[in-house]
């Protein structure tokens, strides 16, 4: 059975072991409710759709209210789909909690990176910039971005100033150091993309599996 949950990044702390202090990210994993099951015969693949985070009725469209009514477990603010080996292993309306993972598991976590707005090439791409001396007039500029006569255009993929962050980011092979089932808390070694209280997807590691 493949494992997957929707969670919320609560923040970072550290755990003290014989090896020293280990930085960990605290994630509230679930509870998630199975809203829909998909199978190979009808949909072409095996998957389950799960909901996370309660939502008020007036903020949910009527088509979505009808969709949630099939599971009869209330309304949710986040809907995500996870591929599974067989959707028959799950019951409609079943709750998935943090205890689906175990200490020692490796997980891939997907989040949305912090938005930095419009940024220049030094901040966005790590350009060194020009001399910092007086009168230089070339401190944080990108410099030449292409030729003039040929090809008479800026080539695709050129690193330039622009919108930075606020993108889907996946971090692979994070080690599960601790689980608090009564609080639906998972402690993961290292950093997780996104800001505190941001929504993350926790999936069984592909490469380690």
Biotite code that builds the C-alpha atoms (Angstrom):
import biotite.structure as struc

atoms = struc.array([
    struc.Atom([0.000, 0.000, 0.000], chain_id="A", res_id=1, res_name="UNK", atom_name="CA", element="C"),
    struc.Atom([1.402, 3.383, -0.990], chain_id="A", res_id=2, res_name="UNK", atom_name="CA", element="C"),
    struc.Atom([1.250, 6.057, 1.697], chain_id="A", res_id=3, res_name="UNK", atom_name="CA", element="C"),
    struc.Atom([0.215, 9.676, 1.310], chain_id="A", res_id=4, res_name="UNK", atom_name="CA", element="C"),
    struc.Atom([-1.243, 12.487, 3.423], chain_id="A", res_id=5, res_name="UNK", atom_name="CA", element="C"),
    struc.Atom([-2.045, 16.187, 3.248], chain_id="A", res_id=6, res_name="UNK", atom_name="CA", element="C"),
    struc.Atom([-0.551, 18.193, 6.078], chain_id="A", res_id=7, res_name="UNK", atom_name="CA", element="C"),
    struc.Atom([0.380, 21.615, 7.385], chain_id="A", res_id=8, res_name="UNK", atom_name="CA", element="C"),
    struc.Atom([3.898, 22.800, 8.137], chain_id="A", res_id=9, res_name="UNK", atom_name="CA", element="C"),
    struc.Atom([3.929, 24.095, 11.719], chain_id="A", res_id=10, res_name="UNK", atom_name="CA", element="C"),
    struc.Atom([7.565, 25.159, 11.934], chain_id="A", res_id=11, res_name="UNK", atom_name="CA", element="C"),
    struc.Atom([11.053, 23.918, 12.800], chain_id="A", res_id=12, res_name="UNK", atom_name="CA", element="C"),
    struc.Atom([12.747, 22.823, 16.005], chain_id="A", res_id=13, res_name="UNK", atom_name="CA", element="C"),
    struc.Atom([15.561, 20.475, 16.997], chain_id="A", res_id=14, res_name="UNK", atom_name="CA", element="C"),
    struc.Atom([15.920, 17.068, 18.600], chain_id="A", res_id=15, res_name="UNK", atom_name="CA", element="C"),
    struc.Atom([18.903, 16.234, 20.814], chain_id="A", res_id=16, res_name="UNK", atom_name="CA", element="C"),
    struc.Atom([20.425, 12.773, 20.355], chain_id="A", res_id=17, res_name="UNK", atom_name="CA", element="C"),
    struc.Atom([23.748, 11.105, 21.097], chain_id="A", res_id=18, res_name="UNK", atom_name="CA", element="C"),
    struc.Atom([24.965, 12.467, 17.767], chain_id="A", res_id=19, res_name="UNK", atom_name="CA", element="C"),
    struc.Atom([24.040, 16.027, 18.745], chain_id="A", res_id=20, res_name="UNK", atom_name="CA", element="C"),
    struc.Atom([21.260, 18.435, 17.751], chain_id="A", res_id=21, res_name="UNK", atom_name="CA", element="C"),
    struc.Atom([19.266, 17.426, 14.667], chain_id="A", res_id=22, res_name="UNK", atom_name="CA", element="C"),
    struc.Atom([17.044, 20.037, 12.927], chain_id="A", res_id=23, res_name="UNK", atom_name="CA", element="C"),
    struc.Atom([13.506, 18.788, 12.290], chain_id="A", res_id=24, res_name="UNK", atom_name="CA", element="C"),
    struc.Atom([10.354, 20.159, 10.682], chain_id="A", res_id=25, res_name="UNK", atom_name="CA", element="C"),
    struc.Atom([7.087, 19.679, 12.574], chain_id="A", res_id=26, res_name="UNK", atom_name="CA", element="C"),
    struc.Atom([4.170, 18.756, 10.300], chain_id="A", res_id=27, res_name="UNK", atom_name="CA", element="C"),
    struc.Atom([0.535, 18.284, 11.228], chain_id="A", res_id=28, res_name="UNK", atom_name="CA", element="C"),
    struc.Atom([-0.284, 15.277, 9.029], chain_id="A", res_id=29, res_name="UNK", atom_name="CA", element="C"),
    struc.Atom([-4.017, 14.773, 8.687], chain_id="A", res_id=30, res_name="UNK", atom_name="CA", element="C"),
    struc.Atom([-6.524, 13.678, 9.627], chain_id="A", res_id=31, res_name="UNK", atom_name="CA", element="C"),
    struc.Atom([-7.462, 13.243, 5.967], chain_id="A", res_id=32, res_name="UNK", atom_name="CA", element="C"),
    struc.Atom([-10.732, 11.736, 4.724], chain_id="A", res_id=33, res_name="UNK", atom_name="CA", element="C"),
    struc.Atom([-11.143, 9.583, 1.617], chain_id="A", res_id=34, res_name="UNK", atom_name="CA", element="C"),
    struc.Atom([-13.564, 11.535, -0.600], chain_id="A", res_id=35, res_name="UNK", atom_name="CA", element="C"),
    struc.Atom([-13.350, 9.541, -3.838], chain_id="A", res_id=36, res_name="UNK", atom_name="CA", element="C"),
    struc.Atom([-11.890, 6.271, -5.112], chain_id="A", res_id=37, res_name="UNK", atom_name="CA", element="C"),
    struc.Atom([-10.644, 5.815, -8.691], chain_id="A", res_id=38, res_name="UNK", atom_name="CA", element="C"),
    struc.Atom([-9.956, 2.491, -10.350], chain_id="A", res_id=39, res_name="UNK", atom_name="CA", element="C"),
    struc.Atom([-8.319, 1.245, -13.535], chain_id="A", res_id=40, res_name="UNK", atom_name="CA", element="C"),
    struc.Atom([-11.550, -0.053, -15.055], chain_id="A", res_id=41, res_name="UNK", atom_name="CA", element="C"),
    struc.Atom([-13.411, 3.261, -14.902], chain_id="A", res_id=42, res_name="UNK", atom_name="CA", element="C"),
    struc.Atom([-10.703, 5.937, -14.698], chain_id="A", res_id=43, res_name="UNK", atom_name="CA", element="C"),
    struc.Atom([-7.680, 4.223, -16.200], chain_id="A", res_id=44, res_name="UNK", atom_name="CA", element="C"),
    struc.Atom([-5.577, 4.295, -13.016], chain_id="A", res_id=45, res_name="UNK", atom_name="CA", element="C"),
    struc.Atom([-5.774, 3.534, -9.295], chain_id="A", res_id=46, res_name="UNK", atom_name="CA", element="C"),
    struc.Atom([-5.971, 6.505, -6.932], chain_id="A", res_id=47, res_name="UNK", atom_name="CA", element="C"),
    struc.Atom([-7.792, 8.007, -3.967], chain_id="A", res_id=48, res_name="UNK", atom_name="CA", element="C"),
    struc.Atom([-8.859, 11.604, -3.468], chain_id="A", res_id=49, res_name="UNK", atom_name="CA", element="C"),
    struc.Atom([-8.540, 12.885, 0.102], chain_id="A", res_id=50, res_name="UNK", atom_name="CA", element="C"),
    struc.Atom([-9.753, 16.038, 1.830], chain_id="A", res_id=51, res_name="UNK", atom_name="CA", element="C"),
    struc.Atom([-8.046, 18.038, 4.572], chain_id="A", res_id=52, res_name="UNK", atom_name="CA", element="C"),
    struc.Atom([-9.019, 21.088, 6.634], chain_id="A", res_id=53, res_name="UNK", atom_name="CA", element="C"),
    struc.Atom([-12.626, 21.932, 7.445], chain_id="A", res_id=54, res_name="UNK", atom_name="CA", element="C"),
    struc.Atom([-14.477, 24.631, 5.510], chain_id="A", res_id=55, res_name="UNK", atom_name="CA", element="C"),
    struc.Atom([-17.759, 26.475, 6.044], chain_id="A", res_id=56, res_name="UNK", atom_name="CA", element="C"),
    struc.Atom([-20.661, 25.611, 3.763], chain_id="A", res_id=57, res_name="UNK", atom_name="CA", element="C"),
    struc.Atom([-21.152, 29.132, 2.400], chain_id="A", res_id=58, res_name="UNK", atom_name="CA", element="C"),
    struc.Atom([-17.567, 29.077, 1.085], chain_id="A", res_id=59, res_name="UNK", atom_name="CA", element="C"),
    struc.Atom([-18.039, 25.841, -0.900], chain_id="A", res_id=60, res_name="UNK", atom_name="CA", element="C"),
    struc.Atom([-19.723, 25.737, -4.322], chain_id="A", res_id=61, res_name="UNK", atom_name="CA", element="C"),
    struc.Atom([-22.801, 23.545, -4.744], chain_id="A", res_id=62, res_name="UNK", atom_name="CA", element="C"),
    struc.Atom([-21.125, 21.118, -7.160], chain_id="A", res_id=63, res_name="UNK", atom_name="CA", element="C"),
    struc.Atom([-18.372, 20.550, -4.590], chain_id="A", res_id=64, res_name="UNK", atom_name="CA", element="C"),
    struc.Atom([-20.944, 20.163, -1.813], chain_id="A", res_id=65, res_name="UNK", atom_name="CA", element="C"),
    struc.Atom([-22.518, 17.341, -3.816], chain_id="A", res_id=66, res_name="UNK", atom_name="CA", element="C"),
    struc.Atom([-19.078, 15.789, -4.329], chain_id="A", res_id=67, res_name="UNK", atom_name="CA", element="C"),
    struc.Atom([-18.330, 15.873, -0.580], chain_id="A", res_id=68, res_name="UNK", atom_name="CA", element="C"),
    struc.Atom([-21.766, 14.488, 0.258], chain_id="A", res_id=69, res_name="UNK", atom_name="CA", element="C"),
    struc.Atom([-20.854, 11.061, -1.179], chain_id="A", res_id=70, res_name="UNK", atom_name="CA", element="C"),
    struc.Atom([-18.383, 10.514, 1.671], chain_id="A", res_id=71, res_name="UNK", atom_name="CA", element="C"),
    struc.Atom([-20.727, 12.264, 4.158], chain_id="A", res_id=72, res_name="UNK", atom_name="CA", element="C"),
    struc.Atom([-17.853, 13.530, 6.323], chain_id="A", res_id=73, res_name="UNK", atom_name="CA", element="C"),
    struc.Atom([-18.291, 17.275, 5.956], chain_id="A", res_id=74, res_name="UNK", atom_name="CA", element="C"),
    struc.Atom([-16.663, 19.920, 3.748], chain_id="A", res_id=75, res_name="UNK", atom_name="CA", element="C"),
    struc.Atom([-12.926, 20.364, 3.213], chain_id="A", res_id=76, res_name="UNK", atom_name="CA", element="C"),
    struc.Atom([-10.693, 23.212, 2.083], chain_id="A", res_id=77, res_name="UNK", atom_name="CA", element="C"),
    struc.Atom([-7.987, 21.104, 0.392], chain_id="A", res_id=78, res_name="UNK", atom_name="CA", element="C"),
    struc.Atom([-8.487, 18.213, -2.053], chain_id="A", res_id=79, res_name="UNK", atom_name="CA", element="C"),
    struc.Atom([-5.568, 16.171, -3.339], chain_id="A", res_id=80, res_name="UNK", atom_name="CA", element="C"),
    struc.Atom([-5.154, 12.888, -5.167], chain_id="A", res_id=81, res_name="UNK", atom_name="CA", element="C"),
    struc.Atom([-2.688, 10.120, -4.360], chain_id="A", res_id=82, res_name="UNK", atom_name="CA", element="C"),
    struc.Atom([-1.826, 7.183, -6.604], chain_id="A", res_id=83, res_name="UNK", atom_name="CA", element="C"),
    struc.Atom([-2.249, 3.803, -4.878], chain_id="A", res_id=84, res_name="UNK", atom_name="CA", element="C"),
    struc.Atom([-1.723, 0.192, -5.886], chain_id="A", res_id=85, res_name="UNK", atom_name="CA", element="C"),
    struc.Atom([-5.402, -0.623, -5.314], chain_id="A", res_id=86, res_name="UNK", atom_name="CA", element="C"),
    struc.Atom([-8.199, 1.742, -4.298], chain_id="A", res_id=87, res_name="UNK", atom_name="CA", element="C"),
    struc.Atom([-10.190, -1.244, -2.998], chain_id="A", res_id=88, res_name="UNK", atom_name="CA", element="C"),
    struc.Atom([-7.983, -1.197, 0.100], chain_id="A", res_id=89, res_name="UNK", atom_name="CA", element="C"),
    struc.Atom([-9.678, 2.053, 1.186], chain_id="A", res_id=90, res_name="UNK", atom_name="CA", element="C"),
    struc.Atom([-13.236, 2.742, 2.331], chain_id="A", res_id=91, res_name="UNK", atom_name="CA", element="C"),
    struc.Atom([-15.105, 5.868, 1.266], chain_id="A", res_id=92, res_name="UNK", atom_name="CA", element="C"),
    struc.Atom([-15.136, 8.257, 4.237], chain_id="A", res_id=93, res_name="UNK", atom_name="CA", element="C"),
    struc.Atom([-12.224, 6.509, 5.987], chain_id="A", res_id=94, res_name="UNK", atom_name="CA", element="C"),
    struc.Atom([-9.849, 8.685, 8.022], chain_id="A", res_id=95, res_name="UNK", atom_name="CA", element="C"),
    struc.Atom([-6.110, 8.605, 7.335], chain_id="A", res_id=96, res_name="UNK", atom_name="CA", element="C"),
    struc.Atom([-3.921, 9.839, 10.181], chain_id="A", res_id=97, res_name="UNK", atom_name="CA", element="C"),
    struc.Atom([-0.235, 10.346, 10.912], chain_id="A", res_id=98, res_name="UNK", atom_name="CA", element="C"),
    struc.Atom([0.185, 6.740, 12.043], chain_id="A", res_id=99, res_name="UNK", atom_name="CA", element="C"),
    struc.Atom([0.153, 5.539, 8.408], chain_id="A", res_id=100, res_name="UNK", atom_name="CA", element="C"),
    struc.Atom([3.861, 6.447, 8.532], chain_id="A", res_id=101, res_name="UNK", atom_name="CA", element="C"),
    struc.Atom([6.429, 4.910, 10.849], chain_id="A", res_id=102, res_name="UNK", atom_name="CA", element="C"),
    struc.Atom([9.690, 6.093, 12.369], chain_id="A", res_id=103, res_name="UNK", atom_name="CA", element="C"),
    struc.Atom([12.435, 5.233, 9.913], chain_id="A", res_id=104, res_name="UNK", atom_name="CA", element="C"),
    struc.Atom([10.350, 5.832, 6.783], chain_id="A", res_id=105, res_name="UNK", atom_name="CA", element="C"),
    struc.Atom([11.606, 8.058, 3.988], chain_id="A", res_id=106, res_name="UNK", atom_name="CA", element="C"),
    struc.Atom([9.151, 10.547, 2.480], chain_id="A", res_id=107, res_name="UNK", atom_name="CA", element="C"),
    struc.Atom([8.948, 13.035, -0.379], chain_id="A", res_id=108, res_name="UNK", atom_name="CA", element="C"),
    struc.Atom([7.345, 16.339, 0.615], chain_id="A", res_id=109, res_name="UNK", atom_name="CA", element="C"),
    struc.Atom([5.766, 18.794, -1.818], chain_id="A", res_id=110, res_name="UNK", atom_name="CA", element="C"),
    struc.Atom([5.156, 22.400, -0.814], chain_id="A", res_id=111, res_name="UNK", atom_name="CA", element="C"),
    struc.Atom([4.902, 25.920, -2.231], chain_id="A", res_id=112, res_name="UNK", atom_name="CA", element="C"),
    struc.Atom([8.055, 27.974, -1.775], chain_id="A", res_id=113, res_name="UNK", atom_name="CA", element="C"),
    struc.Atom([7.917, 31.409, -0.163], chain_id="A", res_id=114, res_name="UNK", atom_name="CA", element="C"),
    struc.Atom([7.065, 34.184, -2.612], chain_id="A", res_id=115, res_name="UNK", atom_name="CA", element="C"),
    struc.Atom([9.782, 36.834, -2.921], chain_id="A", res_id=116, res_name="UNK", atom_name="CA", element="C"),
    struc.Atom([8.056, 39.085, -5.429], chain_id="A", res_id=117, res_name="UNK", atom_name="CA", element="C"),
    struc.Atom([10.013, 40.719, -8.271], chain_id="A", res_id=118, res_name="UNK", atom_name="CA", element="C"),
    struc.Atom([13.730, 40.093, -7.732], chain_id="A", res_id=119, res_name="UNK", atom_name="CA", element="C"),
    struc.Atom([16.905, 41.014, -9.577], chain_id="A", res_id=120, res_name="UNK", atom_name="CA", element="C"),
    struc.Atom([19.502, 38.600, -10.935], chain_id="A", res_id=121, res_name="UNK", atom_name="CA", element="C"),
    struc.Atom([21.767, 38.826, -7.874], chain_id="A", res_id=122, res_name="UNK", atom_name="CA", element="C"),
    struc.Atom([19.045, 37.636, -5.499], chain_id="A", res_id=123, res_name="UNK", atom_name="CA", element="C"),
    struc.Atom([17.171, 35.419, -7.957], chain_id="A", res_id=124, res_name="UNK", atom_name="CA", element="C"),
    struc.Atom([20.048, 33.626, -9.706], chain_id="A", res_id=125, res_name="UNK", atom_name="CA", element="C"),
    struc.Atom([23.077, 34.351, -7.546], chain_id="A", res_id=126, res_name="UNK", atom_name="CA", element="C"),
    struc.Atom([24.918, 36.644, -9.994], chain_id="A", res_id=127, res_name="UNK", atom_name="CA", element="C"),
    struc.Atom([28.081, 38.185, -8.524], chain_id="A", res_id=128, res_name="UNK", atom_name="CA", element="C"),
    struc.Atom([27.374, 41.677, -9.825], chain_id="A", res_id=129, res_name="UNK", atom_name="CA", element="C"),
    struc.Atom([29.979, 44.277, -10.726], chain_id="A", res_id=130, res_name="UNK", atom_name="CA", element="C"),
    struc.Atom([32.654, 46.113, -8.749], chain_id="A", res_id=131, res_name="UNK", atom_name="CA", element="C"),
    struc.Atom([31.548, 47.860, -5.574], chain_id="A", res_id=132, res_name="UNK", atom_name="CA", element="C"),
    struc.Atom([33.968, 50.745, -6.117], chain_id="A", res_id=133, res_name="UNK", atom_name="CA", element="C"),
    struc.Atom([32.953, 54.390, -6.391], chain_id="A", res_id=134, res_name="UNK", atom_name="CA", element="C"),
    struc.Atom([31.848, 55.381, -9.883], chain_id="A", res_id=135, res_name="UNK", atom_name="CA", element="C"),
    struc.Atom([31.428, 51.811, -11.117], chain_id="A", res_id=136, res_name="UNK", atom_name="CA", element="C"),
    struc.Atom([27.724, 52.231, -12.075], chain_id="A", res_id=137, res_name="UNK", atom_name="CA", element="C"),
    struc.Atom([27.524, 48.438, -12.500], chain_id="A", res_id=138, res_name="UNK", atom_name="CA", element="C"),
    struc.Atom([26.722, 46.915, -9.118], chain_id="A", res_id=139, res_name="UNK", atom_name="CA", element="C"),
    struc.Atom([23.771, 44.512, -9.438], chain_id="A", res_id=140, res_name="UNK", atom_name="CA", element="C"),
    struc.Atom([22.926, 44.664, -13.150], chain_id="A", res_id=141, res_name="UNK", atom_name="CA", element="C"),
    struc.Atom([22.712, 41.526, -15.335], chain_id="A", res_id=142, res_name="UNK", atom_name="CA", element="C"),
    struc.Atom([25.116, 42.821, -17.994], chain_id="A", res_id=143, res_name="UNK", atom_name="CA", element="C"),
    struc.Atom([24.960, 41.819, -21.647], chain_id="A", res_id=144, res_name="UNK", atom_name="CA", element="C"),
    struc.Atom([22.017, 39.509, -22.473], chain_id="A", res_id=145, res_name="UNK", atom_name="CA", element="C"),
    struc.Atom([22.694, 38.740, -26.129], chain_id="A", res_id=146, res_name="UNK", atom_name="CA", element="C"),
    struc.Atom([24.329, 39.671, -29.426], chain_id="A", res_id=147, res_name="UNK", atom_name="CA", element="C"),
    struc.Atom([23.182, 42.532, -31.676], chain_id="A", res_id=148, res_name="UNK", atom_name="CA", element="C"),
    struc.Atom([23.190, 41.584, -35.376], chain_id="A", res_id=149, res_name="UNK", atom_name="CA", element="C"),
    struc.Atom([23.003, 37.817, -34.977], chain_id="A", res_id=150, res_name="UNK", atom_name="CA", element="C"),
    struc.Atom([20.723, 36.354, -33.686], chain_id="A", res_id=151, res_name="UNK", atom_name="CA", element="C"),
    struc.Atom([19.133, 39.782, -32.989], chain_id="A", res_id=152, res_name="UNK", atom_name="CA", element="C"),
    struc.Atom([17.092, 38.484, -30.095], chain_id="A", res_id=153, res_name="UNK", atom_name="CA", element="C"),
    struc.Atom([17.384, 37.306, -26.500], chain_id="A", res_id=154, res_name="UNK", atom_name="CA", element="C"),
    struc.Atom([17.712, 33.506, -26.377], chain_id="A", res_id=155, res_name="UNK", atom_name="CA", element="C"),
    struc.Atom([15.184, 31.454, -24.432], chain_id="A", res_id=156, res_name="UNK", atom_name="CA", element="C"),
    struc.Atom([16.188, 30.478, -20.920], chain_id="A", res_id=157, res_name="UNK", atom_name="CA", element="C"),
    struc.Atom([18.312, 33.566, -20.283], chain_id="A", res_id=158, res_name="UNK", atom_name="CA", element="C"),
    struc.Atom([18.551, 34.304, -16.548], chain_id="A", res_id=159, res_name="UNK", atom_name="CA", element="C"),
    struc.Atom([16.918, 37.676, -16.009], chain_id="A", res_id=160, res_name="UNK", atom_name="CA", element="C"),
    struc.Atom([15.099, 39.588, -13.256], chain_id="A", res_id=161, res_name="UNK", atom_name="CA", element="C"),
    struc.Atom([11.534, 38.422, -12.591], chain_id="A", res_id=162, res_name="UNK", atom_name="CA", element="C"),
    struc.Atom([9.079, 36.812, -10.199], chain_id="A", res_id=163, res_name="UNK", atom_name="CA", element="C"),
    struc.Atom([10.884, 34.740, -7.564], chain_id="A", res_id=164, res_name="UNK", atom_name="CA", element="C"),
    struc.Atom([9.461, 31.939, -5.428], chain_id="A", res_id=165, res_name="UNK", atom_name="CA", element="C"),
    struc.Atom([5.812, 30.921, -4.978], chain_id="A", res_id=166, res_name="UNK", atom_name="CA", element="C"),
    struc.Atom([6.445, 27.707, -6.924], chain_id="A", res_id=167, res_name="UNK", atom_name="CA", element="C"),
    struc.Atom([5.771, 24.028, -6.338], chain_id="A", res_id=168, res_name="UNK", atom_name="CA", element="C"),
    struc.Atom([8.887, 22.466, -4.804], chain_id="A", res_id=169, res_name="UNK", atom_name="CA", element="C"),
    struc.Atom([9.545, 18.798, -3.982], chain_id="A", res_id=170, res_name="UNK", atom_name="CA", element="C"),
    struc.Atom([12.156, 17.675, -1.444], chain_id="A", res_id=171, res_name="UNK", atom_name="CA", element="C"),
    struc.Atom([12.991, 13.982, -1.657], chain_id="A", res_id=172, res_name="UNK", atom_name="CA", element="C"),
    struc.Atom([14.182, 11.336, 0.790], chain_id="A", res_id=173, res_name="UNK", atom_name="CA", element="C"),
    struc.Atom([13.437, 13.080, 4.089], chain_id="A", res_id=174, res_name="UNK", atom_name="CA", element="C"),
    struc.Atom([13.816, 10.806, 7.131], chain_id="A", res_id=175, res_name="UNK", atom_name="CA", element="C"),
    struc.Atom([10.893, 10.462, 9.574], chain_id="A", res_id=176, res_name="UNK", atom_name="CA", element="C"),
    struc.Atom([12.478, 10.941, 13.011], chain_id="A", res_id=177, res_name="UNK", atom_name="CA", element="C"),
    struc.Atom([9.374, 10.934, 15.182], chain_id="A", res_id=178, res_name="UNK", atom_name="CA", element="C"),
    struc.Atom([5.601, 10.516, 15.198], chain_id="A", res_id=179, res_name="UNK", atom_name="CA", element="C"),
    struc.Atom([3.032, 11.774, 17.733], chain_id="A", res_id=180, res_name="UNK", atom_name="CA", element="C"),
    struc.Atom([-0.138, 9.836, 16.726], chain_id="A", res_id=181, res_name="UNK", atom_name="CA", element="C"),
    struc.Atom([-2.364, 11.415, 19.376], chain_id="A", res_id=182, res_name="UNK", atom_name="CA", element="C"),
    struc.Atom([-1.581, 14.879, 17.954], chain_id="A", res_id=183, res_name="UNK", atom_name="CA", element="C"),
    struc.Atom([-1.241, 13.841, 14.275], chain_id="A", res_id=184, res_name="UNK", atom_name="CA", element="C"),
    struc.Atom([2.298, 15.206, 14.277], chain_id="A", res_id=185, res_name="UNK", atom_name="CA", element="C"),
    struc.Atom([5.223, 13.988, 12.152], chain_id="A", res_id=186, res_name="UNK", atom_name="CA", element="C"),
    struc.Atom([8.812, 15.094, 12.771], chain_id="A", res_id=187, res_name="UNK", atom_name="CA", element="C"),
    struc.Atom([10.896, 15.083, 9.595], chain_id="A", res_id=188, res_name="UNK", atom_name="CA", element="C"),
    struc.Atom([14.664, 15.554, 9.480], chain_id="A", res_id=189, res_name="UNK", atom_name="CA", element="C"),
    struc.Atom([15.689, 18.728, 7.661], chain_id="A", res_id=190, res_name="UNK", atom_name="CA", element="C"),
    struc.Atom([13.800, 21.592, 6.038], chain_id="A", res_id=191, res_name="UNK", atom_name="CA", element="C"),
    struc.Atom([10.531, 21.543, 4.124], chain_id="A", res_id=192, res_name="UNK", atom_name="CA", element="C"),
    struc.Atom([9.585, 24.113, 1.439], chain_id="A", res_id=193, res_name="UNK", atom_name="CA", element="C"),
    struc.Atom([7.102, 26.865, 2.249], chain_id="A", res_id=194, res_name="UNK", atom_name="CA", element="C"),
    struc.Atom([6.165, 29.121, 5.119], chain_id="A", res_id=195, res_name="UNK", atom_name="CA", element="C"),
    struc.Atom([4.694, 28.109, 8.463], chain_id="A", res_id=196, res_name="UNK", atom_name="CA", element="C"),
    struc.Atom([1.035, 26.982, 8.223], chain_id="A", res_id=197, res_name="UNK", atom_name="CA", element="C"),
    struc.Atom([1.564, 26.217, 4.525], chain_id="A", res_id=198, res_name="UNK", atom_name="CA", element="C"),
    struc.Atom([-0.070, 23.137, 3.006], chain_id="A", res_id=199, res_name="UNK", atom_name="CA", element="C"),
    struc.Atom([2.266, 20.259, 2.139], chain_id="A", res_id=200, res_name="UNK", atom_name="CA", element="C"),
    struc.Atom([1.861, 16.813, 0.577], chain_id="A", res_id=201, res_name="UNK", atom_name="CA", element="C"),
    struc.Atom([3.624, 13.925, 2.304], chain_id="A", res_id=202, res_name="UNK", atom_name="CA", element="C"),
    struc.Atom([4.218, 10.914, 0.087], chain_id="A", res_id=203, res_name="UNK", atom_name="CA", element="C"),
    struc.Atom([6.145, 7.696, 0.383], chain_id="A", res_id=204, res_name="UNK", atom_name="CA", element="C"),
    struc.Atom([9.605, 8.182, -1.088], chain_id="A", res_id=205, res_name="UNK", atom_name="CA", element="C"),
    struc.Atom([9.930, 7.016, -4.677], chain_id="A", res_id=206, res_name="UNK", atom_name="CA", element="C"),
    struc.Atom([13.696, 6.544, -4.815], chain_id="A", res_id=207, res_name="UNK", atom_name="CA", element="C"),
    struc.Atom([14.116, 4.903, -1.405], chain_id="A", res_id=208, res_name="UNK", atom_name="CA", element="C"),
    struc.Atom([11.199, 2.559, -2.104], chain_id="A", res_id=209, res_name="UNK", atom_name="CA", element="C"),
])
